[in-house]
Amino acid sequence: MVNLALKYRPKTLDELIGQPHLLGKNTVLRKLIGSDALPHTFFYGPPGCGKTTIARVIASILERPFYEMNATTLKIEDLRKIFKEYTNALQKPLIFIDEVHRLSKNQQEVLLPFMENNAALIIGASTENPYYSLTAAMRSRSHLFALESISEKEMTAYLETILSRENITVEEKAKEYLVFSSGGDVRAMLNLLESASAITQTITLEILKQIRPHAMQAGSSESESHYELTSAMIKSIRGSDIDASIYYLARLVDGGEPAEFIARRLTILASEDIGNANPPALNLASSTLNIVKHIGYPEARISLSQLVIYLASSPKSNSAYMAINSALKAIKEGEIHPIPSHIKTHAKNYRYPHDFNGWVKQSYLSTSMHFYDTKQIGFEKQLFQWHEKITKSSQITK
């Protein structure tokens, strides 16, 4: 079978899948491309969301020679040769650089004068936000655009089109897995479909799982069952039912839910449902998230199990969650008050608490407001007692 990813790579803006915020009919990016006014541009987003394809389509629309490079292997001499070749040309080339966040400072400095003189249109791509890896000079000469994962709905519609054109038979459960396990990566979905098609005429879920046992990207699932299982696990942990929590974790792992996605949800829970009742819960959740990024399945299941048991066993408090929600609600409802003059920068009448044994009575709000109510559960009770001791009263005088 031919390479499906190459065969069905979009050739026009209208054929591109997803990214309506960038490529919709009246979007800024589309207008810049249409008027040939696109400056040097850097796209960043998850794998398979169309970064390289968009660059190719732009080159085609603008009728520019297209050069594709990778920052990890890019040679400065090769760049200089391209720039020299088009020194007196009317139509300048489009140079596409993948993994642009890996550009060295030296490589960026070589690019700068050519970007300044528009000797070529530079388009870069990265799976990471390249803002902090690009120098200020590079950023000032370019725009950054964020791309999103292709949605399940868009992936499914695209899959159905290809199955019809290629006359491929796929069972319904297998279709769902093709979409879900690819995590918004169209290329990965087509590669899995291509491999399965080479094995059997009717593609089943069993065949797909033998090729790809686990989903690829964190948070890729949009199917109701996976959302429901995740919700059930969270609610079981919140309810301190260890066995139920482990059961739903096992269901998620067995169903191919990415370890990173599960760890991310548990990290949110550690703050939302446990918070200061047991502060180390957030540290363990953060460590687990970092660990599963590097080890993956099958070992990641052990770290996730350890975390789930710890979270389910922890005292619960949502006071931090409620406090920030209450404050944000007040702000959205117009509660915008001036900062008291004595705590503004360089205020001369600010009372420095360290000069008063750690605490001194003074107002920090121009209007009395109240957002936080302690549950006095677990370590949160200790925090309450500390605060009481520091301030010598049940509330700080506003």
Number of C-alpha atoms within 10 A of each C-alpha: 8 7 11 17 15 10 8 13 18 17 15 14 17 10 11 17 19 20 16 13 15 17 19 15 13 11 12 14 16 18 16 12 18 13 9 12 11 20 16 22 18 26 24 25 18 19 20 20 25 27 23 19 17 20 24 25 20 23 21 15 15 19 13 17 15 18 15 15 18 16 19 14 9 16 12 13 10 11 17 13 11 16 19 12 11 15 13 10 11 7 14 21 23 24 24 24 24 24 17 26 22 18 20 15 12 9 15 17 14 14 19 15 11 16 18 13 8 14 21 22 20 22 28 26 27 22 19 18 18 21 14 10 16 18 15 10 12 18 17 10 13 15 14 17 13 18 20 18 20 23 21 19 12 14 22 17 11 15 19 14 11 16 14 10 9 11 10 16 15 21 12 12 12 19 21 17 24 27 29 27 28 27 29 28 23 26 19 19 23 21 16 19 22 17 15 19 17 10 10 13 12 13 21 18 17 12 17 20 18 10 12 16 15 22 23 20 21 19 19 23 25 15 13 9 12 18 13 12 18 22 14 17 28 25 17 20 27 23 15 20 16 19 14 18 24 20 16 19 23 18 15 20 20 12 18 21 25 25 30 23 19 21 26 18 17 28 22 16 21 31 22 19 24 28 25 28 27 19 16 14 23 21 12 19 27 17 15 22 24 14 17 23 16 10 13 14 16 11 11 21 18 12 19 25 17 14 22 25 17 17 29 25 15 22 20 25 25 19 24 21 15 15 16 13 14 14 16 13 12 14 12 9 9 8 13 10 10 9 12 14 14 15 17 12 8 9 11 10 10 14 15 13 12 9 9 10 9 10 14 15 13 15 14 16 13 12 14 9 11 11 14 15 12 16 16 16 18 18 16 22 15 14 16 17 14 12 15 14 11 14 16 12 10 11 10 15 11 13
